[in-house]
Amino acid sequence: MKFLATLLLILISTAVMAQYPVMVSPPDVMTNAPSYLRFSWLPMRMATQYQVNISQTPLLDTDAIVASTLTVTVYRIDSRYNTKTELFPSTPFLLNGTYYWHVRACNDTYDSTVFPPNANWTSWSPARSFTVHGGIPVAIAPYDTAKMISATPRIQWTPVRDAKAYRLQISTNADMTTPSYQIETTNTYVDFSTPMYYLYDGTSTIYTYQASPLTTVQLNTLPQLGPLHLGQKYYWKLYAYIFINDISEFTDQSANSSVYNFTTYGGAPLIKAPVNNASVTSVQPTFLWTPVKGASQYRFTLSADNFATTLLTVTVNSATNYTLTASQKLLIGKTYYWRVQALNSTTPITDTQSRSNIVSFKTY
């Protein structure tokens, strides 16, 4: 009887292990998969170990361990320490692209010094494929081919699923061969109107922007992020960084955006009247300035203390002049200061390059 029981156990074990685990998730030919995935399969009776292969090349039954000629990542789950028949990495680890995976089981006695064991492996399950695609960054602002009169724009883009950082490159060359700015950030925007402060060890070419979230900036020549230049066409491109390892390694070319462009126009209006140190006889004078290409509005401001405070702020649509109304009339024998700023929909109020000089005049 004991012999028959032993024989029956061997036969049952052989029958069970002659098959392969049934794969559950991810489903075959899955598209738009996230960079973190839960791999699961049905349990096999008497299995003590499972081996999972994940590859960017089609898998074969001979792909038992990593070979130098294969881009195969091998994971093992030992049921003595993990009773779940699944592999769920704690961090994203897959770049955009197509992957193949399969699984097999073993009922050998666990031995940490031998892997994989040489006996009692099932066949590999039929391989499945899935495609990781978290999307690519898409420009929000400035829109492609935008015309703007700001040297301190906010450049903004759509987020990419699973992206841990982004690299923004800005160049005056359409082929992006020599970026004028290279900025790495965990934000989905870079605001050139925001002051940036850096840590620099004296040797590194990476300058750390002290903000939350963290941003790093690398430029060709200067250890600071300055404004753009007016009257210049710029090209820009984004890289989404998904694979978690080193923020400086943006290797996932499938997560790169298109190349966009915008042109900075004009600059600051020039004051025509009243000019600096002028004497004005009217308490309701007319203020005149030169037009700026690309401007859709002008912001006229008036002060009595050199803009420590502001008496009047008026937005003028299109026109390049403004006359004070009766309710805004000035006092006689007093010094006033004025300036005007060219604006369009992309110009921050804080952009100093689109403002005129401050001009003073006196009423008498």
C-alpha positions as CSV (number, residue, x, y, z in Angstrom):
1,M,0.0,0.0,0.0
2,K,2.8,2.4,0.9
3,F,4.4,1.7,-2.5
4,L,1.2,2.4,-4.3
5,A,0.6,5.6,-2.4
6,T,4.1,6.8,-3.3
7,L,3.6,5.9,-6.9
8,L,0.3,7.7,-7.0
9,L,1.8,10.8,-5.5
10,I,4.6,10.8,-8.1
11,L,2.0,10.4,-10.9
12,I,-0.1,13.2,-9.6
13,S,2.9,15.5,-9.3
14,T,4.1,14.7,-12.7
15,A,0.7,15.3,-14.2
16,V,0.3,18.6,-12.5
17,M,3.7,19.9,-13.3
18,A,3.6,18.7,-16.9
19,Q,1.4,21.7,-17.8
20,Y,2.1,25.4,-17.3
21,P,0.6,28.2,-15.3
22,V,-2.5,29.9,-16.8
23,M,-1.7,33.6,-17.3
24,V,-4.3,36.1,-16.0
25,S,-3.0,39.7,-16.2
26,P,-2.1,41.8,-18.1
27,P,-4.3,40.5,-21.0
28,D,-2.7,39.6,-24.2
29,V,-1.9,42.4,-26.7
30,M,-2.8,45.0,-24.1
31,T,-2.3,48.6,-25.4
32,N,-1.8,51.8,-23.5
33,A,-0.5,49.9,-20.4
34,P,1.0,51.9,-17.5
35,S,4.7,51.6,-16.7
36,Y,3.8,49.7,-13.6
37,L,1.9,46.5,-14.1
38,R,0.6,43.6,-12.0
39,F,1.6,40.3,-13.5
40,S,-0.6,37.4,-12.3
41,W,-1.4,33.8,-13.1
42,L,-3.5,31.0,-11.6
43,P,-1.8,28.9,-8.9
44,M,-0.5,25.4,-9.7
45,R,-0.9,22.6,-7.3
46,M,2.4,21.6,-5.6
47,A,4.3,24.5,-7.2
48,T,7.1,25.8,-4.9
49,Q,8.5,28.4,-7.3
50,Y,7.5,30.5,-10.3
51,Q,9.7,32.1,-12.8
52,V,8.6,35.1,-14.9
53,N,10.4,36.4,-17.9
54,I,9.7,39.9,-19.3
55,S,11.5,40.9,-22.5
56,Q,11.5,43.5,-25.3
57,T,12.2,40.7,-27.7
58,P,9.9,37.7,-28.4
59,L,10.3,35.0,-25.8
60,L,11.3,31.4,-26.5
61,D,10.9,28.3,-24.3
62,T,14.7,28.4,-24.0
63,D,14.7,31.8,-22.3
64,A,15.2,30.3,-18.8
65,I,17.8,32.8,-17.6
66,V,19.2,36.0,-18.7
67,A,21.6,35.6,-21.6
68,S,23.9,38.2,-23.0
69,T,22.2,38.0,-26.4
70,L,18.7,38.7,-24.9
71,T,17.2,41.7,-23.4
72,V,15.3,39.6,-20.9
73,T,14.6,40.5,-17.3
74,V,14.0,37.4,-15.1
75,Y,11.9,37.5,-11.9
76,R,11.4,34.6,-9.6
77,I,8.8,34.2,-6.9
78,D,9.3,31.5,-4.4
79,S,6.0,30.3,-2.9
80,R,7.6,29.7,0.5
81,Y,8.1,33.4,0.8
82,N,5.3,34.7,-1.4
83,T,2.1,32.7,-1.7
84,K,0.6,35.1,-4.2
85,T,0.9,34.1,-7.8
86,E,1.7,37.6,-8.9
87,L,4.6,40.0,-9.6
88,F,3.8,43.6,-8.7
89,P,7.0,45.8,-8.7
90,S,6.7,48.6,-6.1
91,T,8.0,51.2,-8.6
92,P,7.4,51.8,-12.3
93,F,10.2,50.1,-14.3
94,L,9.0,49.8,-17.9
95,L,9.7,52.4,-20.6
96,N,7.3,53.0,-23.5
97,G,7.4,50.1,-25.9
98,T,6.2,46.6,-26.6
99,Y,7.0,43.8,-24.1
100,Y,6.6,40.0,-24.0
101,W,6.2,37.9,-20.9
102,H,5.5,34.3,-19.9
103,V,5.7,32.2,-16.7
104,R,6.5,28.7,-15.6
105,A,6.4,26.7,-12.3
106,C,8.5,24.3,-10.4
107,N,8.0,21.9,-7.4
108,D,11.6,21.4,-6.5
109,T,12.6,21.9,-2.9
110,Y,13.8,25.4,-2.3
111,D,17.5,25.9,-2.4
112,S,18.8,29.5,-2.4
113,T,22.1,28.5,-3.9
114,V,20.6,26.9,-7.0
115,F,18.5,29.0,-9.4
116,P,16.8,28.0,-11.5
117,P,16.6,24.3,-10.4
118,N,17.3,21.8,-13.1
119,A,14.3,19.5,-12.7
120,N,10.5,19.5,-12.5
121,W,9.9,22.7,-14.3
122,T,6.7,23.0,-16.3
123,S,6.7,24.2,-19.8
124,W,6.6,28.0,-20.3
125,S,3.1,29.4,-20.7
126,P,2.3,30.8,-24.1
127,A,3.9,34.3,-24.3
128,R,1.7,37.4,-24.1
129,S,2.5,40.9,-25.3
130,F,1.6,44.3,-24.0
131,T,2.5,47.9,-25.0
132,V,3.4,50.5,-22.5
133,H,2.4,54.0,-23.6
134,G,1.9,56.8,-21.1
135,G,1.6,59.4,-23.9
136,I,3.8,62.3,-24.9
137,P,3.9,65.8,-23.6
138,V,1.9,68.2,-25.7
139,A,2.3,72.0,-25.7
140,I,-0.4,74.0,-23.9
141,A,1.3,77.5,-24.0
142,P,2.6,79.1,-25.9
143,Y,0.8,77.4,-28.8
144,D,2.8,76.4,-31.8
145,T,3.9,79.3,-34.0
146,A,2.7,81.8,-31.4
147,K,3.7,85.4,-31.7
148,M,4.4,87.0,-28.3
149,I,6.0,90.1,-26.9
150,S,7.1,88.6,-23.6
151,A,10.7,87.7,-22.8
152,T,9.5,85.9,-19.6
153,P,6.7,83.5,-20.8
154,R,5.3,80.5,-19.0
155,I,5.9,77.4,-21.1
156,Q,3.4,74.7,-20.2
157,W,2.6,71.2,-21.4
158,T,0.2,68.3,-20.7
159,P,1.3,65.8,-18.1
160,V,2.4,62.3,-19.1
161,R,1.2,59.3,-17.0
162,D,3.9,57.9,-14.8
163,A,6.4,60.6,-15.7
164,K,8.6,61.5,-12.8
165,A,10.3,64.5,-14.5
166,Y,10.5,66.5,-17.7
167,R,13.3,68.0,-19.7
168,L,12.6,71.2,-21.6
169,Q,15.0,72.3,-24.3
170,I,14.8,75.7,-26.0
171,S,16.9,76.5,-29.0
172,T,17.3,79.2,-31.7
173,N,17.9,76.3,-34.2
174,A,15.1,74.3,-35.7
175,D,17.1,71.0,-35.4
176,M,17.6,71.6,-31.6
177,T,21.3,70.9,-31.9
178,T,22.5,73.7,-29.6
179,P,19.9,74.3,-26.9
180,S,20.1,77.8,-25.4
181,Y,18.3,76.4,-22.3
182,Q,18.0,72.9,-20.9
183,I,15.7,72.7,-17.9
184,E,14.7,69.6,-15.9
185,T,11.7,69.9,-13.7
186,T,9.0,67.9,-11.9
187,N,6.5,70.5,-12.8
188,T,4.5,70.6,-16.1
189,Y,5.6,74.2,-16.8
190,V,8.6,76.5,-16.6
191,D,7.8,80.1,-15.7
192,F,10.5,82.5,-16.8
193,S,9.0,85.3,-14.8
194,T,9.7,83.5,-11.5
195,P,13.0,84.3,-9.8
196,M,15.2,81.2,-9.6
197,Y,18.0,80.6,-7.1
198,Y,20.8,78.0,-7.6
199,L,23.2,75.8,-5.7
200,Y,26.5,75.5,-7.5
201,D,29.5,73.5,-6.3
202,G,32.0,75.3,-8.5
203,T,32.5,72.4,-10.9
204,S,29.2,71.0,-11.9
205,T,27.2,72.2,-15.0
206,I,23.9,71.4,-13.3
207,Y,22.3,74.3,-11.3
208,T,19.6,73.4,-8.8
209,Y,16.6,75.6,-8.7
210,Q,15.5,75.9,-5.1
211,A,11.7,75.5,-5.4
212,S,9.1,72.9,-4.7
213,P,8.8,70.7,-6.7
214,L,12.5,70.5,-7.5
215,T,13.8,71.9,-10.8
216,T,17.3,71.7,-12.2
217,V,18.6,74.0,-14.9
218,Q,21.5,73.6,-17.3
219,L,22.6,76.3,-19.7
220,N,25.3,76.6,-22.2
221,T,27.2,79.5,-20.6
222,L,25.5,81.2,-17.7
223,P,24.8,79.8,-14.2
224,Q,21.4,81.4,-14.0
225,L,18.2,81.3,-15.9
226,G,17.6,84.6,-17.5
227,P,14.9,85.9,-19.7
228,L,14.6,85.2,-23.4
229,H,15.5,87.7,-26.0
230,L,13.0,89.8,-27.8
231,G,12.9,89.7,-31.6
232,Q,13.9,86.1,-31.7
233,K,12.3,82.9,-33.0
234,Y,12.6,80.0,-30.5
235,Y,12.1,76.2,-30.9
236,W,11.3,74.0,-28.0
237,K,10.9,70.3,-27.2
238,L,10.0,68.2,-24.2
239,Y,11.2,64.9,-22.9
240,A,9.1,62.9,-20.4
241,Y,11.2,60.8,-18.0
242,I,9.4,57.7,-16.9
243,F,12.1,55.1,-16.0
244,I,13.1,55.7,-12.4
245,N,16.8,55.6,-12.0
246,D,18.6,58.9,-12.5
247,I,16.9,62.2,-13.3
248,S,19.7,63.0,-15.8
249,E,19.0,60.0,-18.0
250,F,16.1,60.9,-20.3
251,T,16.5,57.8,-22.5
252,D,12.9,57.1,-23.5
253,Q,12.8,58.6,-27.0
254,S,9.2,57.4,-27.5
255,A,8.1,59.9,-24.8
256,N,9.5,62.9,-26.7
257,S,7.3,65.7,-27.9
258,S,7.2,67.4,-31.2
259,V,9.3,70.5,-31.8
260,Y,7.3,73.6,-31.3
261,N,8.2,77.2,-32.0
262,F,7.2,80.8,-31.0
263,T,8.5,84.2,-31.8
264,T,9.2,87.0,-29.4
265,Y,8.2,90.3,-31.0
266,G,8.7,94.0,-30.3
267,G,9.7,95.0,-26.9
268,A,8.9,98.2,-24.9
269,P,7.0,101.2,-26.3
270,L,8.9,104.4,-26.7
271,I,7.6,107.5,-24.9
272,K,6.5,110.3,-27.3
273,A,4.8,112.8,-25.0
274,P,5.0,114.1,-22.4
275,V,8.8,113.4,-22.5
276,N,11.0,113.2,-19.5
277,N,11.2,116.4,-17.4
278,A,8.6,118.1,-19.5
279,S,6.4,120.9,-18.2
280,V,2.7,120.3,-18.9
281,T,0.0,123.1,-18.7
282,S,-3.0,120.7,-18.9
283,V,-4.4,118.9,-16.0
284,Q,-5.9,116.4,-18.5
285,P,-2.9,115.7,-20.7
286,T,-2.8,113.2,-23.6
287,F,-0.1,110.6,-23.3
288,L,1.5,109.2,-26.5
289,W,3.8,106.3,-27.2
290,T,5.0,104.3,-30.2
291,P,3.3,101.0,-31.3
292,V,4.8,97.6,-30.6
293,K,4.5,94.8,-33.1
294,G,2.4,92.0,-31.8
295,A,0.7,94.1,-29.1
296,S,-3.0,93.9,-28.7
297,Q,-3.2,96.1,-25.6
298,Y,-1.2,98.7,-23.7
299,R,-1.2,99.2,-19.9
300,F,-0.8,102.8,-19.0
301,T,0.1,103.6,-15.4
302,L,0.6,106.9,-13.5
303,S,2.2,107.6,-10.2
304,A,3.1,110.5,-8.0
305,D,6.0,108.9,-6.1
306,N,8.0,107.1,-8.9
307,F,5.8,104.0,-8.6
308,A,6.2,103.4,-4.9
309,T,2.4,103.5,-5.3
310,T,0.2,103.8,-8.4
311,L,-2.4,106.5,-8.9
312,L,-4.0,105.1,-12.1
313,T,-3.8,102.0,-14.2
314,V,-5.7,101.9,-17.5
315,T,-5.7,99.2,-20.2
316,V,-5.9,100.7,-23.7
317,N,-7.0,98.4,-26.6
318,S,-4.9,98.9,-29.7
319,A,-4.6,102.7,-29.4
320,T,-1.2,104.2,-28.7
321,N,-2.5,107.2,-26.7
322,Y,-4.5,107.9,-23.6
323,T,-6.2,111.2,-22.4
324,L,-7.1,111.6,-18.8
325,T,-10.8,112.1,-18.0
326,A,-12.2,114.8,-15.9
327,S,-12.4,112.5,-12.9
328,Q,-8.6,111.7,-13.4
329,K,-7.4,115.3,-13.7
330,L,-4.0,116.2,-12.1
331,L,-3.0,118.8,-9.6
332,I,-1.2,121.9,-10.6
333,G,2.4,122.3,-9.5
334,K,3.1,118.6,-8.9
335,T,5.5,116.1,-10.4
336,Y,4.1,112.9,-11.9
337,Y,5.6,109.7,-13.4
338,W,4.2,107.5,-16.1
339,R,5.1,104.4,-18.2
340,V,3.3,102.1,-20.6
341,Q,3.6,98.4,-21.2
342,A,2.9,96.5,-24.4
343,L,0.7,93.4,-23.9
344,N,-0.8,90.5,-25.7
345,S,-2.5,87.3,-24.4
346,T,0.9,85.7,-23.5
347,T,2.6,88.6,-21.8
348,P,2.9,88.5,-18.0
349,I,2.3,91.9,-16.3
350,T,5.7,91.3,-14.5
351,D,7.6,91.2,-17.8
352,T,9.9,94.2,-17.6
353,Q,11.2,94.0,-21.2
354,S,7.8,95.0,-22.5
355,R,7.6,98.1,-20.3
356,S,8.8,101.6,-21.3
357,N,11.1,103.7,-19.2
358,I,9.6,105.7,-16.4
359,V,9.2,109.3,-17.5
360,S,8.5,112.3,-15.2
361,F,6.8,115.6,-15.9
362,K,5.5,118.5,-13.9
363,T,2.2,120.4,-14.1
364,Y,2.1,124.2,-13.8
